[in-house]
Amino acid sequence: MSGAALGIEIVLVFFLALFLLHRYGDFKKQQRMVLFGTLLAWYLCFLIVFILPLDVSTTIYRQCVEDHEKQVSVPTSSPTNHTTPNSTVAPPKRNSPTPCYKPWSYIPEGIMPVFWRVVYWTSQCLTWLLLPFMQSYARSGGFSITGKIKTALIENAIYYGTYLLIFGSLLIYVAVHPELHLTWYGLQTIGITAANTWGLFLLVLLLGYGLVEIPRSYWNASRHGHLLMKTYFKASKLMTEKADAEENLEDVMEEVRKISESIKYNHPLRKCIDTILRKCPVDYQEKMGRNMDDYEDFDDKQNTYPTEKSLVKLHKQVIYAVQRHNRTRVQWQILLQQAIHLEDVSKNETSLSHQFVHSFPSSEPVGWFSRYIYTPTVEWYWECLLKRWFYRLLSVVLTLFSVAVVWSECTFFSTQPVLSLFAVFIQLAERDYNYLYIEMACFVTIFFLCISVYSTVFRIRVFNYYYLASHHQTDAYSLQFSGMLFCRLTPPLCLNFLGLIHMDSAISHQQKLQTAYTSIMGSMKVLSFIANGFYIYYPMLIVILCIATYFSLGTRCLNLLGFQQFMDDSEMTSDLIDEGKELIRRERRKRQRMEDGENRRREWKERYGNQRDDFTARNRSSHEMKETNYSESSRDRQNKYSRPGGRAERDCIELLQDAEPLDFNADALADDPLEAESGRHVGGRYLSMSSSRNRIFDDV
């Protein structure tokens, strides 16, 4: 099993990152470099989280082996140096060395340092260099690769300049400090410390929110009434956003239409217009195509044309407006499904038959899982009875974990006595060398920390610039921004976890063997005021953040600033709930009418479809027989009663037959247009304006 666990986790983590990217990104429409950069960032961060417990168990085994070698190599005292000739010497007492058991997931020495070095520096290059550049590149409205690169470099100049200023300040501090000697190793440690300090600052903010909000969200999910009211509230806000997105799209499309009509097919900027039109929705493309006349040449003297810079700005607006419109439209459908399902749960709670009945049955065929396992009875017991208790139990367990994390964050620097709960659990397992328990305890702890931090990253929304939306509705900018946040938050998160279990000597001040991950980070003693001050006391602020989140201070502040938030004691919230309820009722009635129409058409087709087909076939055969008899009799009557008429009579025939309007050619004349139609040679020529005959009132 040596190294097998590492290989298995590397593969599993890759598929986990790929699954999440498929859920939030769009493989068909988004650029390949955007998807690759985001996937690589997520994959490396998840890899650090999953592999770190193996590093901990391997380090504990190596510490045991080192202690065992020290116990075996204890030197014995020589009797001639410490005794007299008449004295007797007792044999030295040796403690029996404690046997060391190799863990099942042992990783050979030398692999983990190389692995961590590659993973860490790749993630840092992504978050500080590549992803910011790709973020500006993907959001740019340029029409060429050179233009997009130029825009990205200009936007990132200020970004890179800020961090170079911070790094330069730390560099000057180390150079001026008399006790510090500037070396390459120390310079590397300064860079790592600066990055981890910034990440720890964000980590505590996000962790303080997630530790409270995640257990509370599951507790509120067990309250169907509260969850339904919140869904109504979201529906009202989302409808406002959806209407705003549609209005914004209409305005942008109107501007595109005007510019598209002014720039003709042979204008030098026509290629830019065609690129913008390809980003527009299909229905707008068809409307613009019908109103365009590309056969008219442009005239530089008469019209004023937009510049390429203005078209770049318009292209950027089109991309943003279309993506926002599609996102709100899909989210509205998803939220509508959730609201209808919650209303169905409320109705089925009072059902005596214990059979879950849906208002709108799914049109998809019933699979074997729904037919044999998840039957309507099982669905009723789960949705109406068991689900709420499961969520409440899960909320209680998560609350206990949150309390343990908060307590450990405030006491992890105390080594005598050991107050951190996670350090106590690991040390108890270390005495018996129960490596499986050590790895599971480490994995559960760091996984809970990651869920608390990463879920906040997925929930956070900075207006409409950063927003992770599921069902393939996240734009390229938000995907790459999330990758940057993950790469910045994961290293300080892992260091914080190692500090909680007392595996980081820079914080615990113990002479213990360091993990391979800590050795890559370098010694934080280069900057003592950060290692002994900021890294120890700043995490205690998590208590204040948890209290603020519990009392919803942030929500109340946003509500006072005009951003409507869901609050039980707010009058604005009640109005939005009523509005959302009416919107859901309207959509339910609309869907019910569609369902009734489909059912009536289906019943009509099943009842009268075969009879109508038989009746149509009989009518077709009888009609063909009548047409054959009628054509033969009409031909006989025409041959029998036809006679040549005069000019007046032929004029009347022309009026009745509604002859086509004819073009006149002055080269020759035909006295009788009917003779020309009859096939006789005439000297003149007539051109038809239409290839088909029109009815008499078509032009009216």
N, C-alpha and C positions, 0 to 999 in steps of 0.2 A: 504493500500500500504506500510505499515511499514515493511521494510526489503525485500519486494518483488523485488524491483529494484536491490538490491544487489544480490539476488539469480539468477535473470534473466541474469545479466551481467556475473556472474561467469560461467554460462552454455555457453553463447555465446562466451566468450573469450576462453573457452576450445576448442570449435569447430574451432575457428579461428587459434589457435596454431596448432591444429591437421591438418588443411588444409595446412598450410605452411610447416609443417614437411612432409606431404605426397608429396608435390610438389618438395621438395629438397632432401628428404631422400628416402630410398628404404625399405619398410616394409617387403619385401620378403627375402632379402639377408642380411641386416645388423643385427647386434646383438640386442637382445631385450633390454639389459641394456643401450646400446648406445641410442636407440630410446627413452627409458623412461627418461633417464637423460636429453636429449635435449628437449623433450616435456615438462618436468617439469620446466626447466629453462625458456623456452619461455613463458610458460603459466603464471608463476609467474610474469614475467616482464610485460606482457600485462595486467595482472590483476591489477597491481599497477597503470598503466596508466589509465585504464578505471574506477577504483573505486575512484581514487583521487578526481574527481569533486563532487562525492556524499559526500565525507568527507568535502569538502569546503562549500557546501550548508548547511550541518548539523552544521558545526562550526559557520556559520553566524547566523543561527537560535538560537543556544545556546548563542551567544553573545547578540542577541536581547533580549532573555529572561533574561539574567543577567543584562543588562541595565534597563530593565523594573522593575526588582525587586529592583534595587538601587533607581529608581525614586519613587517607591511606599513607600519604607522604609525611606524617608528623615525625620528626627526628627523635630518636631515643637518647637519653643522657648517658654519658660515659662515667663509670664508677671511679675511675682514677682521678677525675678532676673535682669530684664533689664529696668524696668519702675518705674516711681514715682507714688504716689497715685493719683495725679491730671492728669496724662497723659492718653491718650486714645491709645489703642493698635489696630492696623489694623490686620486683619487675614492674616496669611501667604499665599503667593501665591504658588500654586503647579502647576507645568507643567503637563498637561494631558499625561499619559504614552502612548507611541506609541504602537499600537497593533502589536503583533507578529503573523505571520501566519506560521503554520508548513508546511515545504516543502512536496511535494508529495512523495519524495524519502527519507524521514526522516529515519535515522537508530538509533535505541534506544541506549542510553548511555551505555557504557561498552562493546559493540560489536566490534567497530572499533579498540580500542587499542589492544585487543586480536588478532584480524584479522591481523593487521599490524605487530604485533610482530611475529606471525607464518610465515607470508609471507616473511618478511625481513630476519629473521635469517635462514630460509630454503634456500633462494636464496644465502645468504652469505656462507653457508656451501657448497652449490653446486659449487660456483665459486672459492672458495679458497681451498677446500679440495677434494670433490668428483670428479668433472669434470676433473681437471688436472690429477688425478690418473687414471680415466677411459680413458682419452685421451691417455696416455702412454700405458695403458693396451690394448686398441684396436689397436694401431699401432705396438705393439710388435709382433715379428715373432716367439715367443715361441710356443712350441708344447704341453705344459701342462699349467694348471692354475697356478701351483706353479712358473713355469718359467716366465710367463707373469707378475705375481705379483712382483717377484723379480726385473724384468726389470723396471717396473713402479716405484717401490720404489727408485731405484738407480737414475732414471732420474729426479724424483721430489725432491730428496734431496737438490740439488742446488737451485731449485725453492723455496722450503719452507724456506731454510736457508736465502735467500735474504730478504724475507718479515719479518722473525723473527728479522733480523738485523735492519730493519727500525723501527719495533715496539719497539725493545729494546732501540733504540736511543730516541724515543719519551718518552718512559717510564723513562729513565734516566733524560731527561729534566724536566719532571713533578716532579720527586722525588727531584731534586736539587733545583728547583725554590722555593724561600722562601714563596711566596704568595699562592702557590697551595698546597692543602692537598690531598694526594692520597687516594681515596676511591674506592669502587667497582663501584659506579655509574660514577665516573670520569674516571676510567680505561676503562669502557665500552664506554664512550664517546670518549676517545682517539682512541680506535680501530675503531669506526664508522667514526671518523673524518679522520683518515688515509686512510681508504678505499674510502671515498667520495672525498678526495683530489686527489687521484690517478684517480678516475673516472672522476672528473671534468677536469683534465688535458687532458684526452682523449676526453671528451665530446666537449670541445671548438674546438679541432682540427677537429673532424668529423663534427661538426655543421657548422664551417666556410666553409667547402667544400660543404656540402649539401644545404645550404641556397642559394648558387649561381648556383650550378650545376643542381639542380632539375628544377628550372624555365627555365634555358637555354636548358636543354635536351628536354623539351616539345616544346620550340620555334624551336629548330632544327628539331624536329619530324614533324613540319608543313611544312618544306622545303623538298620536295620529292627528289630534285636533290642532296642536301647535304646528306640526309639520305642514298640515293643509293650509293653515293661515299664512305661513311663511311662503308657501308655494304661490298663493294668490298674490302676495306682496311682490314676489319676483316676477310674476306674470305682468303685473301692472307696470313695473319698471322696465321690463324687457320690451313690452309693447311700445313704450315711449322711445326707447333706444332703437327699436326696429323702424318706427315711423321716421325718426331722425335720420337713420341710415338710408332709407328709401328716398327721402327728400334730398339728402346730400348726393346720392347717386344720380337723381334726376338733374340736379344742377350741374354736376360734372359732365353728364352725358349731353346736356344742352350746349355746354361750352365746346365739347368735342365736335358736336354736329356743326356748329357755326364755323369752327376752324376747318373742319373737313370739307365743307362746301366752298370755302374761300380758296383752299389750296387744291389745284387741279392735278391731273395725272402726270403732267410733265414738269411740275415744280420740283426743285432740288430737295425740298423738305417732305415730299410726298411719302418717302420711305418711312420717315418718322411717324407720319399720320397713320400709315398702315400698321405699324407696330403698336400704336396706341389702340387702334380699332380691334386688333386681335385680342387685347386684354379686356375689351368690353363684353357684356353679356350678349348672347346670341340674338335675342329679340331686338336689342338696340342696334346691333350690326345690320339686321335686316331692314329696320326702319331707315337707317342712314344710307343703306345701299339703294333703296328705292328713290330717295330724294336727291341722289347725286347725279351729276352729268359730267362724266370725265372726258367727254369729247370736246369740251370747250377749253381753249388755251388760256393760260394766265397772262396777265398784262401787268408788268411791274410799275407802269406809270399811273394806272388807274386805282389799284387796290393797295392797301397796307397789309403786309403779311407778318405773322408772328415770327419771333426769333427762335433759334434753336434752344436757347436757355429757357424761354417761356414754355416750349414744348416739353423740355425735360421736367419742369415743374408740373405741367399738366399730366404727364405720364405717371409721375409719382402719386398725384392725386387720384388718378384712375385706379391704380393698383390698390391703394388704401381703401377707396370707396367701394370697389367691387368685393374685396375681401371682407370688409365689415358688413356689407349687405348680405353676403352668403352666410356669414357666421351668425348674424342675428336671426336669419330665416331658419337655419337648422336648429338653433337653440330654442326658438319658439316652438317648433314641432316637438322637440324633446321635452320641454317643460309642459307642453299641453298633454303629452302622454303621461307624465308623472302626475299631473293634477287629476286627470281622469282616473288613473289607477288609485290614487288616494281617496277619491270620492267613492269608487267602487268598494274599497276596503271599509269605509264608513257605513255604506249601505249593507254590506254582507256581515257586519258584526252582529246585527240583530236577526240574522237568518237562523231559522229553526232546523232547516234541512242540513246545515253544515256542508253545503256545496257552494263553492265560490263561483259566482256568476259575473261575467264581464259585460260591461255595457256594449262594447264593440268587440265581438270575437275576432281573433286574428284570421286573416285571409290565407295564411300559410297552412299547409297540411300538417296535421298533428303527428309529431314524431313519436318514437317508441318511449322516450323518457316521459313525455306528458301523458302517454296512454297507459303506461304500466306503473310508473313510479310517482311522478308528480301529478297525481290525479286531482280533480276538483276538490275532493275531500281533504287530501293532504295539503293542497294549496290553501284551503280555508283555515285549517289548523295552524299553518305556518304564518300566514298573513294576518290573521285576526287574533291569534292567541300566543303562539310561541315566539314570534319574531320580536315582539316588544320586550319579553322577558330576556331573550338572548341579548338584545341591545343594552338592556339595563345591567345585566351581569358583565358584559364586556366593558361598559362604562365604569363600573366599580373597579374592575381589574386594572383598567388604564389609569384610573384615579390613583390607585395604590402605587403604580409605577411612577406616576408624576410626582407624588409625594416623596418617594424614595430618591428620585433624581434631584429634586429641590434640596432635600436634606444633604445629599452627598455633595452637591455643588457648593454648599456652604461649609462643609467640614472636611473636604478631601485633602486639605493641606495638613491635617492633624494625623501624625503617624504614631504617637504615643499618648493616649490610646488611639486605636484605629476607630474612627467614627463613620467613615464612609461605608455605607451598607454594601455596595458592590465590591469594595476591597475586602470586606469581611467574608463575603461569599467565596471570592476567588482564593483567599488564603486558607479557608477551611478545606476547600477542594484540593489545594496544593499540598496539604499535609499527607493526604492519601494518594496523591498523584492520579486523581480521577480526571484524566484528560478530556474525556467525553463531556463530563459535567462542566469542566472549565470552558471548553469551546462553546457549549450550548449557552452557558451563562453569559459569556462575552458576546455571543451572537445576538441573543435576545436583548441585552442591554444596548448595544450599539445600534441594533435594528430599530428599537423604540426611539432612540435619540434621532436617528435618521428620519423616521416617520414624522416625528414632531417638527423637524426642521424642513424637510422636503415637502411635506403637505402644505406648510405655510407658503413655500415658494410656488406651489401649484394653485393655491387659493388667492394669492396676492394679486392685485390688479391696480396698475398705475394708469388711471384713466383708460384710454384705448391704445396706449403705446405698448404696454406690456400686459398680455392677457393670455394665459394658457387655457384654451378651450378644447374640450374633448371632441370626439367624432370627426377628426381630421380638419378641424377649423382653426388651428393655431397658425399664425403667419410666421414667416422666416425670421423676422426680427425677434419675436418672443421666444421662439425655439432656441436661437443662439444666445439670447440673454439668459435663459434658464441654464444653458450649458455653462455660461460664465459664472453664474451664481453657484452652481454645483461644484465647479472646480475650486472656487474660492472658499467655500464653506466646508468641504470634506476634510482637508488636512487639519485645520484647527479643531474640527469635530473629533477626529481620531486622537489628536493630542489631548484633548479634553477627556476623552474616554480613558486613555492610558493614565491620565492623572487621577481619575476617579478610582481606578483599581490599583493605584500606587505602583505602576510600572514605568513611570517617568521620573528619573532621579533628579532632574532639574526642578521638580516640584516637591517630590517626597523627600529629597535629600538623603536617600539611602544608597549604600554601596551595594547595588545589585546589578546583575547583568542586564544590559539594555536590549530591548527588542531591535530587530533589524530596521524597523520603521523609524524608531527614535534615533538610531545612529545616522540615518540619512538626513534627518532634520538638523543634526549638529547640536552642539552644546549651547543652550540659551544663556549660559553664564557670560557670554561676550557682552550682552546688554543686561546687566544685573537688575536695573530698575524695571525692566519688563518682566524678567523671569521671576523675581522675588516680589514684585508689586502688582503689575497689571494682570499677569496670568493667574494670580492667586485670588486677588480681591475683586476684580471686575466681575467674575461669574456670580458673585453674591447678589448682584443687582437683579438676578433672575427672580428673586422673591418679590421685589417691587413690581416687576413687569407682570408676574402672575397675578398679583393682587389687582393691578389695573385692568388686566384682561378679565378677571372674574367679575368685577363690577362694571365692565363694558365702558370704561372711560374713553377709549378710543372711538367707540361707536357713538357715544354721546357727543363727543367733540365734532365728529364728522356731521352729525345731525344738526348741530348748531351752526355749522358752516354752510349748510344748505344741501349737503349730500344725504339724500333720504336713506336711512338705515332702519332695519326691522327692530322696533322697540315696542314692548307690550303696552307701555303706559303713554304712548304718543298718539295724539289726535290725527296727525298726518299719516301715521301707520294704519290707523283704522280706515281712513278714507281710501288709501291705496289698496287695502285688503278688499273693500267693497268694490272698488273698480276692477280689481283682478278677478273677483268672483263673477262679475257680470261678463267680463271678457271670456272666461272659461265657459259660462253658460251659452254665450253666443256661438262659440266654436263647437260646443257639444250639439246644439241645435243644427248647425250647418252640417256637421258630420252625420247626424241622425237622418237628415233629409237625403244626404247622399247614399247612406245605407239603405233607406227605404226605396229610393229610386233604383238602386242596383237589384234589390230583392224583387221588385215588381217586374223589372226587365227579365230577370232570370226566370221567374214564375211564368211570365207570358211566353218566353221562348220554350220552356219545357212543356207548357200546356198546348200552345198553338203552333209551335215551330214545325212539327211534322205535317200537320194538316195544311199549313200554309204552303209548305214545299210541294205537297201533292197537288194542291189547288193551282199553284203557279205553273207546275209542269203541264197540267191538263189545259190551262188557259193558253199556254205557249203553243201547244200542239194544235189546238183548235184555231188559234189566231193565225198560225202559219198556213193552215188549210184555207181559211177565209181569204188571206192575202193572195194566195195562188189563184183561187177562183176569181177574185175581184180583178186581179191584173189581167187575166185572160179576157174577161168580159169587157173591161174598159178599153182594151186594145181593139177589140172587135167594133165597139161602138164608135171609137175614134176614126177607124178606117171607113166606117159606114156613113157617119154624119159630117165628117170634116169637109170644108169647102174653102176656097180662097176668098179672103175678104178684102175690102178696100182699105185705104189709108186710115180713115177715121176709126174703122173697126180695129185695125191693128194698134192704134193709139190707145184705145180702150183696153185691149189685151195687155199692152205694156204697163198701164196703170195698175191693172189688177194683179199682174205678176210681180209688181214692185221691182222693176229692173234696177240694176246697180247704177249709181252715179258714174258717169263716164267722163274721162278726160278728153278734151278736144285737141286734135292735131290739125293745124292749118294747112298741112301738105295736101290733104285730100278730104273729101266730104263723103258721108254716106247718108243718103236720104232716109234710109230705114235702118235704125239700129237693130231691129229684130232680124233683119236679113243678115246682118253681120254675125249675130249670135247663132243663126241657123247654119253657119258654116260656109256661106257663099263668099267668093273673093270680092273684096272691095278695095278701092284705092286708099282709103283712110285707115288709121290705126287708133284704137281706143285702149287706155290703160286703166285697169281696175284699181280703185283705192283700197279695196279690201278683198281678201281671198275667200271670204265666206259671205253668204247672203244675210242681210239684216232684216229684222221685222220692221213693220211700217212705222212703229212708234218708238224705235230705239233712240232716235235723235231728239225726242221731245223731252 
